[in-house]
C-alpha cells in the first residue's frame, strides 16, 4: 500500500482535482472517470460524486493508494 500525504491550503478540494494533484491521473477529467468507475473510497465509503468536497482529516483510497488529507485550516 502506498501512502500519500496531501497538505490542504484551503477549506476543501474537489475529489477529481485531488486525484490530479497527487499524480493519480493527468487531468481533472481523468479524475472524474476514476471516480465514476467506483474505485474511489472516502473515509471507507464508496464515493461517486466527482466533485465531492474533500476536507482536512479525510482519507481517500484509490486501489492500493491511500491519501491522507492534512490541513492547517482552523477547526480541522
Secondary structure, DSSP 4 states (H G I P E B T S, - for coil): -EEEEEEE-SS-EEHHHHHHHTTSSSSHHHHHHHHHTT-EEETTEE---TTPEE-TT-EEEETTEEEEEEE--TT-
